[in-house]
Amino acid sequence: MDDESTATRRDANTTESARANRGWWDRNADDYQVEHGTFLGDDRFVWCPEGLDEVEAELLGPAEDLAGKDVLEIGAGAAQCSRWLADQGARPVALDLSHRQLQHALRIDGGKLPLVEADAGALPFLDGSFDLACSAYGALPFVADPVRVLREVHRVLRPGGRFVFSVTHPVRWAFPDEPGPEGLSVSASYFDRTPYVEQDDEGRAVYVEHHRTVGDRVRDVVAGGFRLVDLVEPEWPAWNTQEWGGWSPLRGNLIPGTAIFVCERV
């Protein structure tokens, strides 16, 4: 949370959410990369704070099949996942709403990857431009209209294309966002879809996150034109001893922290 902001639960539309989150990531990108850069690496594909790696998960398909594939990464941050995809022979494009996050991508590799600054709800690509799309905690947790994003991804994918995205597991919204024992008691209704908003003294949103239940996410996927192939709930691995915000070994061994939706374009 920003030093001058206060947290609340209230409605936040598409425009307000995008404006707030672009500003938040621009302001916090430096600290984020310092805090999490070592865990994420420069060229790893990590799906979540649990540490699930695409090398083992193969949610986009076997690594040997990625060569020559056009791949769109949405909410790419410093493009770590795209860099890994390029190492497999794929042709990734890293897209993010935050200018400052993409500057970190330039810092890491000097501009070797195509970088695009754009809103996921209005993708600046022609129909059928990509074979695959992916998003590791990018865009979808922060948008007011996830179906709009899914339809855009559907549009730019070729027939049979796969879209895989990870988000905070919906059940986590019923618990405080704390890594310790205080984060293990239900404190809110799982069914309350009211967005989490951090706002300044004048009531302007500076950060917005939107809650969808598991059922909501499934319906969104279908409404976006996709078929749900798999829903992955990574378990907390023994090797991972770090805390990441509300994620921790204590909580991770008891309740799911991440949901990964594996979808195919119908």
PAZAPA-4460 file (N, C-alpha, C; in steps of 0.05 Angstrom, whole numbers, plus 32768, in hexadecimal, padded with zeros to 4 digits):
% residues 266
    n_x    n_y    n_z   ca_x   ca_y   ca_z    c_x    c_y    c_z   seq   type   mol
   8011   7FE8   8000   8000   8000   8000   8012   8019   8000     1      M     A
   800A   802D   7FF0   8019   8046   7FF0   8017   8054   800B     2      D     A
   802B   8063   8012   802C   8070   802D   8014   8082   8032     3      D     A
   800A   808F   801D   7FF5   80A3   8020   7FD9   8098   801A     4      E     A
   7FD7   807E   8015   7FBD   8073   800D   7FB0   8064   8024     5      S     A
   7F95   8061   8021   7F85   8052   8033   7F76   803C   8024     6      T     A
   7F72   8025   8031   7F65   800E   8024   7F47   800E   802A     7      A     A
   7F38   8007   8016   7F1B   8005   8019   7F10   7FF0   8005     8      T     A
   7EF7   7FEB   8006   7EE9   7FDA   7FF2   7ED3   7FEB   7FE6     9      R     A
   7ED5   7FEF   7FCC   7EC1   7FFF   7FBE   7EC2   7FF9   7FA0    10      R     A
   7EAE   8001   7F91   7EAE   7FFD   7F74   7EC4   800D   7F67    11      D     A
   7ECF   8003   7F51   7EE3   8011   7F41   7EE0   8007   7F24    12      A     A
   7EDA   8019   7F12   7ED4   8011   7EF7   7EEE   800C   7EE7    13      N     A
   7EEA   8006   7ECD   7F01   7FFF   7EBC   7F15   8016   7EBA    14      T     A
   7F0B   802E   7EB6   7F1E   8045   7EB3   7F2D   804B   7ECC    15      T     A
   7F1F   804C   7EE3   7F2C   8052   7EFC   7F40   803C   7F03    16      E     A
   7F39   8023   7EFF   7F4B   800D   7F05   7F64   800E   7EF5    17      S     A
   7F62   8013   7EDB   7F79   8015   7EC9   7F8B   802C   7ED1    18      A     A
   7F7F   8043   7ED6   7F8F   805B   7EDD   7F9E   8056   7EF7    19      R     A
   7F90   804B   7F0B   7F9C   8047   7F25   7FB3   8033   7F23    20      A     A
   7FAF   801D   7F15   7FC3   8008   7F15   7FDB   800F   7F03    21      N     A
   7FD6   801E   7EEE   7FED   8028   7EDF   7FFF   8039   7EF1    22      R     A
   7FF3   804B   7EFF   8002   805D   7F11   8010   804D   7F27    23      G     A
   8002   8039   7F33   800E   802A   7F49   8026   801B   7F40    24      W     A
   8024   800D   7F29   803B   7FFD   7F1F   8052   800F   7F16    25      W     A
   804C   8026   7F0B   8061   8039   7F04   8070   8042   7F1C    26      D     A
   8061   8048   7F32   806E   8051   7F4B   807D   803B   7F59    27      R     A
   8073   8022   7F57   807E   800D   7F68   808F   7FF8   7F59    28      N     A
   8092   7FFC   7F3F   80A1   7FE8   7F2F   80BE   7FE5   7F3A    29      A     A
   80CB   7FFA   7F41   80E7   7FF8   7F4B   80E8   7FE7   7F64    30      D     A
   80D7   7FED   7F78   80D7   7FDD   7F90   80CF   7FC0   7F8B    31      D     A
   80BC   7FBC   7F79   80B3   7FA1   7F73   80CA   7F90   7F68    32      Y     A
   80D9   7F9C   7F55   80EF   7F8D   7F49   8105   7F88   7F5C    33      Q     A
   810A   7F9B   7F6E   811F   7F97   7F83   8116   7F80   7F96    34      V     A
   80FD   7F81   7F9E   80F3   7F6D   7FB2   80F0   7F51   7FA7    35      E     A
   80E6   7F4F   7F8E   80E0   7F35   7F83   80F1   7F2D   7F6B    36      H     A
   8103   7F3E   7F62   8113   7F38   7F4B   8123   7F1F   7F4D    37      G     A
   812F   7F1A   7F64   813F   7F02   7F67   812F   7EE9   7F65    38      T     A
   8117   7EE9   7F71   8105   7ED2   7F70   80FC   7ECD   7F53    39      F     A
   80F5   7EE3   7F45   80EA   7EE0   7F2A   8101   7EDA   7F16    40      L     A
   8119   7EE3   7F1C   812F   7EE0   7F09   812C   7EF3   7EF1    41      G     A
   813F   7EF2   7EE0   813E   7F03   7EC8   8131   7EF4   7EB0    42      D     A
   8132   7EDA   7EB1   8128   7ECA   7E9A   811C   7EB0   7EA3    43      D     A
   810D   7EB1   7EB9   80FD   7E9A   7EC2   80DF   7E9F   7EBC    44      R     A
   80D0   7E8A   7EBB   80B3   7E8C   7EB7   80A6   7E81   7ED0    45      F     A
   80A1   7E93   7EE4   8095   7E8B   7EFE   8078   7E94   7EFD    46      V     A
   8066   7E81   7F03   804A   7E87   7F01   803F   7E95   7F1A    47      W     A
   804C   7E93   7F31   803F   7E9C   7F4A   8053   7E9C   7F61    48      C     A
   804B   7EA9   7F78   805C   7EA9   7F8F   8064   7E8E   7F9A    49      P     A
   8053   7E79   7F94   805A   7E5E   7F9C   8074   7E55   7F8E    50      E     A
   807A   7E61   7F77   8092   7E5A   7F68   808F   7E46   7F52    51      G     A
   8076   7E40   7F4A   8071   7E2D   7F34   807E   7E38   7F1B    52      L     A
   8090   7E28   7F0F   80A0   7E30   7EF8   8095   7E23   7EDF    53      D     A
   8094   7E31   7EC9   808A   7E26   7EB0   809C   7E0F   7EA6    54      E     A
   80B5   7E0F   7EAE   80C6   7DF9   7EA7   80BA   7DDE   7EAF    55      V     A
   80AF   7DDD   7EC7   80A3   7DC5   7ED1   8085   7DC3   7ECA    56      E     A
   8078   7DDA   7ECB   805A   7DD9   7EC8   8051   7DD4   7EAB    57      A     A
   8060   7DDF   7E97   8059   7DDC   7E7B   803C   7DE3   7E75    58      E     A
   8032   7DF8   7E81   8016   7DFF   7E7D   8011   7E0B   7E61    59      L     A
   8026   7E16   7E55   8024   7E1F   7E3A   802A   7E09   7E26    60      L     A
   8032   7DF2   7E30   803A   7DDB   7E1F   8057   7DD5   7E24    61      G     A
   8061   7DBF   7E19   807D   7DB7   7E1D   808F   7DCD   7E12    62      P     A
   80A5   7DD1   7E20   80B8   7DE7   7E19   80C2   7DE3   7DFC    63      A     A
   80C6   7DCA   7DF4   80D1   7DC6   7DD9   80BC   7DCD   7DC3    64      E     A
   80A3   7DD1   7DCA   808F   7DD8   7DB7   808B   7DF7   7DB5    65      D     A
   8099   7E06   7DC5   8096   7E23   7DC5   80A6   7E31   7DAF    66      L     A
   80BA   7E24   7DA4   80CA   7E30   7D90   80B9   7E38   7D78    67      A     A
   80BD   7E51   7D6F   80AF   7E5C   7D59   8093   7E66   7D5E    68      G     A
   8089   7E63   7D78   806F   7E6C   7D7F   806E   7E8A   7D85    69      K     A
   805A   7E98   7D7C   8055   7EB4   7D83   8046   7EB5   7D9D    70      D     A
   8051   7EC1   7DB2   8046   7EC1   7DCD   8042   7EDD   7DD7    71      V     A
   802B   7EE3   7DE2   8025   7EFD   7DEE   8025   7EF9   7E0D    72      L     A
   8036   7F08   7E1A   8036   7F09   7E38   8028   7F22   7E41    73      E     A
   8013   7F20   7E50   8003   7F36   7E59   8009   7F3C   7E76    74      I     A
   800E   7F56   7E7C   8017   7F5D   7E97   8033   7F52   7E9C    75      G     A
   8045   7F58   7E89   805F   7F4B   7E89   8072   7F55   7E9E    76      A     A
   806D   7F6D   7EA9   8080   7F78   7EBC   809B   7F7C   7EAF    77      G     A
   80B0   7F71   7EBA   80CB   7F73   7EAE   80D0   7F5D   7E99    78      A     A
   80BC   7F4F   7E91   80BD   7F3C   7E7A   80CE   7F24   7E80    79      A     A
   80CF   7F1B   7E99   80DE   7F03   7EA0   80D4   7EEB   7E92    80      Q     A
   80B9   7EE8   7E91   80AD   7ED0   7E84   80B2   7ED1   7E66    81      C     A
   80B0   7EE8   7E5A   80B5   7EEB   7E3D   80D2   7EE4   7E36    82      S     A
   80E4   7EEB   7E48   8100   7EE6   7E43   8105   7EC7   7E43    83      R     A
   80F8   7EB9   7E56   80FA   7E9C   7E56   80EE   7E90   7E3D    84      W     A
   80D7   7E9B   7E34   80CB   7E91   7E1B   80DD   7E95   7E03    85      L     A
   80EB   7EAC   7E02   80FD   7EB1   7DEC   8114   7E9C   7DED    86      A     A
   811D   7E95   7E05   8133   7E81   7E07   812A   7E66   7DFD    87      D     A
   8110   7E61   7DFC   8106   7E47   7DF2   8102   7E49   7DD3    88      Q     A
   8107   7E60   7DC8   8104   7E63   7DAB   80E9   7E6F   7DA3    89      G     A
   80D9   7E77   7DB6   80BF   7E84   7DB0   80C4   7EA1   7DA8    90      A     A
   80AF   7EAE   7D9E   80B0   7ECA   7D96   809D   7EDA   7DA8    91      R     A
   80A6   7EE1   7DC0   8093   7EEE   7DD3   8091   7F0C   7DCE    92      P     A
   807A   7F17   7DD6   8076   7F34   7DD8   806D   7F39   7DF5    93      V     A
   807B   7F4B   7E03   8075   7F51   7E1F   8065   7F6B   7E20    94      A     A
   804D   7F68   7E2B   803A   7F7F   7E2D   8035   7F86   7E4A    95      L     A
   8035   7FA0   7E51   802F   7FA8   7E6C   8023   7FC4   7E6B    96      D     A
   8012   7FCA   7E7F   8005   7FE4   7E82   8019   7FF9   7E8C    97      L     A
   802D   7FEF   7E9B   8040   8001   7EAA   8059   8006   7E99    98      S     A
   805E   8020   7E94   8076   8028   7E86   808F   8021   7E96    99      H     A
   808D   8025   7EB1   80A5   8021   7EC1   80AC   8003   7EC3   100      R     A
   8098   7FF2   7EC3   809E   7FD5   7EC3   80AD   7FCD   7EA9   101      Q     A
   80A4   7FD8   7E93   80B1   7FD2   7E7A   80CD   7FDE   7E78   102      L     A
   80D2   7FF3   7E86   80ED   7FFE   7E87   8100   7FEA   7E95   103      Q     A
   80F5   7FDB   7EA9   8106   7FC7   7EB5   810C   7FB0   7EA2   104      H     A
   80F9   7FAA   7E90   80FF   7F96   7E7B   8116   7FA0   7E69   105      A     A
   8116   7FB9   7E63   812C   7FC5   7E53   8146   7FC4   7E62   106      L     A
   8145   7FC9   7E7C   815D   7FC8   7E8D   8169   7FAD   7E8D   107      R     A
   8159   7F98   7E8E   8163   7F7D   7E90   8170   7F73   7E76   108      I     A
   8163   7F78   7E5F   816E   7F6C   7E47   8175   7F80   7E31   109      D     A
   8173   7F9A   7E37   817B   7FAE   7E23   8169   7FB0   7E0B   110      G     A
   8150   7FA6   7E0D   813D   7FA9   7DF7   813D   7F93   7DE3   111      G     A
   8144   7F7B   7DEC   8145   7F64   7DD9   8128   7F5A   7DD3   112      K     A
   8115   7F5F   7DE5   80FA   7F55   7DE2   80E8   7F6B   7DD8   113      L     A
   80D4   7F64   7DC7   80BF   7F78   7DC1   80AF   7F7F   7DDA   114      P     A
   80AD   7F98   7DE0   809E   7FA2   7DF8   8087   7FB4   7DEE   115      L     A
   8070   7FB0   7DFA   8059   7FC1   7DF3   804B   7FCB   7E0C   116      V     A
   8048   7FE5   7E0D   8039   7FF2   7E23   801C   7FF6   7E1B   117      E     A
   800A   7FE7   7E27   7FEE   7FE8   7E1E   7FDD   7FDB   7E34   118      A     A
   7FC3   7FE1   7E31   7FAE   7FD6   7E43   7FA6   7FBB   7E39   119      D     A
   7FA4   7FA7   7E4A   7F9C   7F8C   7E42   7F80   7F8B   7E37   120      A     A
   7F6F   7F9F   7E3E   7F54   7FA0   7E33   7F52   7FAC   7E18   121      G     A
   7F68   7FB5   7E0C   7F68   7FC0   7DF1   7F83   7FB9   7DE4   122      A     A
   7F87   7FA0   7DDE   7FA1   7F96   7DD4   7FA6   7FA1   7DB8   123      L     A
   7FBE   7FAD   7DB4   7FC4   7FBA   7D9A   7FD0   7FA6   7D86   124      P     A
   7FC2   7F90   7D81   7FCB   7F7C   7D6E   7FB5   7F73   7D5C   125      F     A
   7FBC   7F69   7D45   7FA9   7F5F   7D32   7F9D   7F45   7D3C   126      L     A
   7F85   7F3E   7D31   7F79   7F25   7D37   7F8C   7F0E   7D30   127      D     A
   7F8D   7EF9   7D41   7F9C   7EE2   7D3B   7FBA   7EE6   7D39   128      G     A
   7FC5   7EF7   7D4A   7FE2   7EFD   7D49   7FF3   7EEA   7D59   129      S     A
   7FE7   7EDA   7D6B   7FF7   7ECB   7D7D   7FEE   7EAE   7D7F   130      F     A
   8001   7E9C   7D85   7FFA   7E80   7D89   7FF3   7E7B   7DA6   131      D     A
   8000   7E8A   7DB9   7FFC   7E86   7DD5   7FFB   7EA1   7DE3   132      L     A
   7FEE   7EA1   7DFB   7FEF   7EB9   7E0C   7FF1   7EB0   7E29   133      A     A
   7FFE   7EC1   7E39   8002   7EBA   7E55   8002   7ED3   7E66   134      C     A
   7FFB   7ECF   7E7F   7FFA   7EE5   7E92   7FFE   7EDB   7EAE   135      S     A
   8016   7EE0   7EBA   801C   7ED8   7ED5   8016   7EEF   7EE8   136      A     A
   7FFE   7EEE   7EF3   7FF4   7F04   7F05   7FF4   7F1F   7EF7   137      Y     A
   7FF0   7F1F   7EDD   7FEF   7F38   7ECF   7FD3   7F3F   7EC6   138      G     A
   7FCB   7F57   7EC8   7FB2   7F63   7EBD   7F99   7F58   7ECA   139      A     A
   7F93   7F3F   7EC9   7F79   7F35   7ED0   7F71   7F3A   7EED   140      L     A
   7F83   7F39   7F01   7F7A   7F40   7F1C   7F73   7F5D   7F20   141      P     A
   7F7B   7F6E   7F0D   7F79   7F8B   7F10   7F64   7F98   7EFF   142      F     A
   7F57   7F89   7EEE   7F44   7F95   7EDB   7F27   7F92   7EE4   143      V     A
   7F17   7FA6   7EDF   7EFB   7FA5   7EE6   7EEA   7F93   7ED4   144      A     A
   7EF4   7F90   7EBB   7EE5   7F80   7EA8   7EF7   7F6A   7E9C   145      D     A
   7EFA   7F54   7EAA   7F0C   7F3F   7EA0   7F03   7F32   7E86   146      P     A
   7EE9   7F32   7E81   7EDF   7F26   7E68   7EE9   7F36   7E50   147      V     A
   7EEA   7F50   7E54   7EF5   7F61   7E3E   7F12   7F59   7E37   148      R     A
   7F22   7F54   7E4C   7F3D   7F4B   7E47   7F3E   7F30   7E3A   149      V     A
   7F2E   7F1D   7E44   7F2E   7F03   7E39   7F25   7F03   7E1B   150      L     A
   7F12   7F13   7E15   7F09   7F15   7DF9   7F1F   7F21   7DE7   151      R     A
   7F2E   7F34   7DF2   7F44   7F3F   7DE3   7F5A   7F2A   7DDE   152      E     A
   7F60   7F1B   7DF3   7F74   7F05   7DF0   7F6A   7EF1   7DDB   153      V     A
   7F50   7EEA   7DDD   7F44   7ED7   7DCA   7F47   7EE2   7DAE   154      H     A
   7F43   7EFB   7DAA   7F45   7F08   7D8F   7F61   7F05   7D83   155      R     A
   7F75   7F0A   7D94   7F90   7F0A   7D89   7F9D   7EEF   7D87   156      V     A
   7F90   7EDB   7D93   7F9A   7EBF   7D91   7F90   7EB2   7D77   157      L     A
   7FA0   7EA0   7D6D   7F98   7E90   7D56   7F87   7E79   7D60   158      R     A
   7F77   7E6D   7D4E   7F66   7E56   7D56   7F75   7E41   7D64   159      P     A
   7F6A   7E37   7D7B   7F77   7E23   7D8B   7F8D   7E2E   7D9D   160      G     A
   7F91   7E48   7D9D   7FA6   7E54   7DAE   7F9F   7E51   7DCB   161      G     A
   7FB4   7E50   7DDB   7FB1   7E4C   7DF8   7FB7   7E66   7E07   162      R     A
   7FA7   7E6C   7E1B   7FAC   7E83   7E2D   7FAD   7E78   7E49   163      F     A
   7FC2   7E7D   7E57   7FC6   7E74   7E73   7FCA   7E8D   7E84   164      V     A
   7FBB   7E90   7E9A   7FBE   7EA7   7EAB   7FBC   7E9F   7EC9   165      F     A
   7FCC   7EAC   7EDA   7FCB   7EA7   7EF6   7FC1   7EBF   7F05   166      S     A
   7FB1   7EBA   7F1A   7FA6   7ED0   7F2B   7FA7   7EC6   7F48   167      V     A
   7FA3   7ED9   7F5A   7F9F   7ED2   7F76   7F88   7EBE   7F78   168      T     A
   7F8B   7EA9   7F87   7F75   7E96   7F89   7F5D   7EA4   7F96   169      H     A
   7F46   7EA2   7F8A   7F2F   7EB1   7F94   7F29   7EAC   7FB2   170      P     A
   7F2E   7E94   7FBD   7F27   7E8F   7FD9   7F37   7EA1   7FEB   171      V     A
   7F4E   7EAB   7FE2   7F5F   7EBC   7FF3   7F51   7ED6   7FFA   172      R     A
   7F3D   7EDE   7FEB   7F30   7EF7   7FF1   7F20   7EF6   800B   173      W     A
   7F1B   7EDF   8015   7F0C   7EDC   802E   7F1E   7EDF   8046   174      A     A
   7F39   7EDF   8042   7F4C   7EE0   8057   7F5C   7EFA   8057   175      F     A
   7F66   7F03   806E   7F77   7F1B   806E   7F90   7F15   805E   176      P     A
   7F9B   7F2A   8051   7FB3   7F26   8040   7FCC   7F28   8052   177      D     A
   7FCF   7F15   8063   7FE5   7F14   8076   7FF2   7EF8   8075   178      E     A
   800D   7EF7   8076   801B   7EDE   8074   801B   7ECD   808D   179      P     A
   8015   7ED9   80A4   8016   7ECA   80BD   7FFC   7EBE   80C5   180      G     A
   7FFA   7EB5   80DE   7FE2   7EA8   80E8   7FC9   7EB9   80E6   181      P     A
   7FCC   7ED4   80E7   7FB5   7EE6   80E4   7FA8   7EE4   80C8   182      E     A
   7FB7   7ED9   80B5   7FAC   7ED5   809A   7F9E   7EBB   8096   183      G     A
   7F98   7EAD   80AB   7F8B   7E92   80A9   7F6E   7E92   80B2   184      L     A
   7F63   7EA9   80BA   7F47   7EAA   80C3   7F37   7EBA   80AF   185      S     A
   7F20   7EAF   80A8   7F0F   7EBC   8095   7F05   7ED7   80A1   186      V     A
   7F08   7EEC   8091   7F01   7F07   809B   7EED   7F15   8089   187      S     A
   7EE7   7F0A   8071   7ED4   7F17   805E   7EC6   7F01   804F   188      A     A
   7EB1   7F0A   8041   7EA1   7EF7   8031   7EB0   7EF1   8016   189      S     A
   7EB3   7ED8   8011   7EBE   7ED0   7FF7   7EAE   7EDA   7FE0   190      Y     A
   7E94   7EDE   7FE5   7E81   7EE6   7FCF   7E7F   7F04   7FCB   191      F     A
   7E8E   7F14   7FDB   7E8D   7F31   7FD8   7EA0   7F39   7FC2   192      D     A
   7E95   7F41   7FAB   7EA6   7F48   7F94   7EAF   7F65   7F94   193      R     A
   7EA9   7F74   7FA9   7EB1   7F90   7FAA   7ECF   7F93   7FA8   194      T     A
   7EDA   7FA3   7F96   7EF7   7FA5   7F92   7F05   7FAF   7FAB   195      P     A
   7F1E   7FA7   7FAD   7F30   7FB2   7FC1   7F3D   7FCB   7FB5   196      Y     A
   7F3B   7FE1   7FC2   7F45   7FFB   7FB7   7F56   8009   7FCC   197      V     A
   7F6D   8012   7FC3   7F7D   8025   7FD3   7F7A   8040   7FC7   198      E     A
   7F73   8054   7FD7   7F6D   806F   7FCD   7F7C   8084   7FDC   199      Q     A
   7F80   809B   7FCF   7F8D   80B1   7FDC   7F7A   80C2   7FED   200      D     A
   7F84   80D8   7FF8   7F73   80E8   800A   7F5B   80F4   7FFC   201      D     A
   7F5C   80F6   7FE2   7F45   8102   7FD3   7F33   80EC   7FC8   202      E     A
   7F37   80D3   7FD0   7F26   80BE   7FC7   7F2C   80B2   7FAC   203      G     A
   7F43   80BA   7FA0   7F4A   80B0   7F86   7F59   8095   7F89   204      R     A
   7F51   8081   7F7A   7F5D   8067   7F7C   7F7A   8068   7F72   205      A     A
   7F8C   805C   7F82   7FA8   805A   7F7A   7FB0   803D   7F76   206      V     A
   7F9F   802B   7F7D   7FA3   800E   7F78   7F88   8000   7F7A   207      Y     A
   7F83   7FEE   7F67   7F69   7FE0   7F67   7F6E   7FC2   7F61   208      V     A
   7F61   7FB1   7F70   7F62   7F94   7F69   7F45   7F8A   7F6B   209      E     A
   7F3E   7F79   7F57   7F23   7F70   7F54   7F21   7F52   7F5C   210      H     A
   7F0C   7F4C   7F6A   7F07   7F30   7F73   7EF2   7F22   7F61   211      H     A
   7EF9   7F0A   7F59   7EE6   7EF9   7F4B   7EE7   7EDD   7F59   212      R     A
   7ED0   7ED1   7F5D   7ED0   7EB6   7F68   7EDA   7EA2   7F53   213      T     A
   7EDF   7E8A   7F5B   7EE7   7E75   7F48   7ED2   7E72   7F32   214      V     A
   7EB9   7E71   7F3A   7EA4   7E6F   7F26   7EA4   7E87   7F13   215      G     A
   7EA8   7E9F   7F1D   7EA9   7EB7   7F0C   7EC0   7EB4   7EF8   216      D     A
   7ED7   7EAB   7F01   7EEE   7EA8   7EEE   7EE7   7E94   7ED8   217      R     A
   7EDB   7E7E   7EDF   7ED4   7E6A   7ECB   7EC0   7E75   7EB7   218      V     A
   7EAC   7E83   7EC1   7E99   7E8F   7EAF   7EA5   7EA5   7E9D   219      R     A
   7EB8   7EB4   7EA9   7EC7   7EC8   7E99   7ED6   7EBB   7E82   220      D     A
   7EE3   7EA5   7E88   7EF3   7E96   7E74   7EE0   7E8E   7E5D   221      V     A
   7EC9   7E83   7E64   7EB6   7E79   7E4F   7EAB   7E91   7E3F   222      V     A
   7EA4   7EA7   7E4D   7E99   7EBE   7E40   7EAE   7ECB   7E2E   223      A     A
   7EC7   7EC7   7E34   7EDC   7ED1   7E23   7EE2   7EC1   7E0A   224      G     A
   7ED4   7EAA   7E07   7ED7   7E9A   7DF0   7EEB   7E83   7DF3   225      G     A
   7EF2   7E7C   7E0C   7F05   7E67   7E11   7EF9   7E4E   7E1D   226      F     A
   7F07   7E38   7E1A   7F00   7E1F   7E28   7F15   7E1C   7E3E   227      R     A
   7F0B   7E17   7E57   7F1D   7E13   7E6D   7F28   7DF6   7E6C   228      L     A
   7F42   7DF4   7E6A   7F50   7DDB   7E68   7F58   7DD0   7E83   229      V     A
   7F62   7DE3   7E94   7F6B   7DDA   7EAE   7F6A   7DF2   7EC1   230      D     A
   7F68   7DEC   7EDB   7F69   7E00   7EF0   7F7E   7DF5   7F04   231      L     A
   7F95   7E03   7F05   7FAB   7DFA   7F15   7FAC   7E0A   7F2F   232      V     A
   7FAF   7DFC   7F46   7FB1   7E09   7F60   7FCC   7E00   7F6C   233      E     A
   7FE1   7E0F   7F67   7FFC   7E05   7F70   7FFE   7E02   7F8E   234      P     A
   8009   7DEB   7F96   800E   7DE7   7FB3   8029   7DF4   7FBA   235      E     A
   802C   7DFC   7FD3   8044   7E09   7FDC   805B   7DF5   7FDE   236      W     A
   8071   7DF9   7FCF   8087   7DE6   7FD0   8099   7DE9   7FE8   237      P     A
   80A5   7DD4   7FF1   80B6   7DD4   8009   80CE   7DE6   8006   238      A     A
   80D8   7DEA   7FEE   80F0   7DFA   7FEA   80EB   7E18   7FED   239      W     A
   80D2   7E20   7FEA   80CB   7E3D   7FEA   80C6   7E47   8007   240      N     A
   80D9   7E55   8012   80D7   7E5E   802D   80D1   7E7C   802F   241      T     A
   80CD   7E89   8018   80C9   7EA6   8018   80AC   7EAE   801E   242      Q     A
   80A9   7EC6   8027   808E   7ED3   8028   808D   7EE8   8012   243      E     A
   8075   7EEA   8006   8071   7EFD   7FF1   8055   7F0A   7FF6   244      W     A
   8055   7F21   8003   803C   7F2D   800B   802D   7F1A   801E   245      G     A
   8015   7F12   8016   8005   7F00   8026   800B   7EE3   8021   246      G     A
   801E   7EDD   800F   8025   7EC1   8009   803C   7EB9   801C   247      W     A
   803A   7EA1   8027   804E   7E97   8039   804C   7E79   803B   248      S     A
   8062   7E6C   8044   8060   7E4F   8048   8049   7E47   805B   249      P     A
   8045   7E56   8070   8030   7E50   8083   8015   7E4F   8075   250      L     A
   800E   7E64   8067   7FF4   7E65   805A   7FF3   7E52   8042   251      R     A
   8009   7E51   8033   800A   7E41   801B   8006   7E23   8020   252      G     A
   800D   7E1A   8037   8009   7DFE   803E   7FEC   7DF7   8047   253      N     A
   7FDC   7E0C   804A   7FC0   7E08   8054   7FAB   7E11   8040   254      L     A
   7FAF   7E27   8032   7F9B   7E31   8020   7FA8   7E39   8005   255      I     A
   7F9A   7E36   7FEF   7FA6   7E3D   7FD5   7FAB   7E5B   7FD3   256      P     A
   7FC1   7E62   7FC6   7FC7   7E7F   7FC2   7FC4   7E88   7FA5   257      G     A
   7FC5   7E75   7F92   7FC4   7E7C   7F76   7FB2   7E69   7F67   258      T     A
   7FA4   7E74   7F53   7F95   7E63   7F40   7F9F   7E6A   7F24   259      A     A
   7FA5   7E55   7F15   7FAF   7E58   7EFA   7F9B   7E4B   7EE6   260      I     A
   7F91   7E5B   7ED4   7F7C   7E53   7EC1   7F8A   7E4D   7EA6   261      F     A
   7F86   7E35   7E9D   7F91   7E2C   7E83   7F7A   7E2B   7E6F   262      V     A
   7F7B   7E3C   7E5B   7F64   7E3F   7E49   7F6C   7E3C   7E2C   263      C     A
   7F5A   7E32   7E1C   7F5F   7E30   7DFF   7F4A   7E3F   7DF0   264      E     A
   7F52   7E4C   7DDB   7F40   7E5C   7DCA   7F2E   7E49   7DBB   265      R     A
   7F14   7E4E   7DBE   7F00   7E3E   7DB0   7EFD   7E48   7D94   266      V     A
***
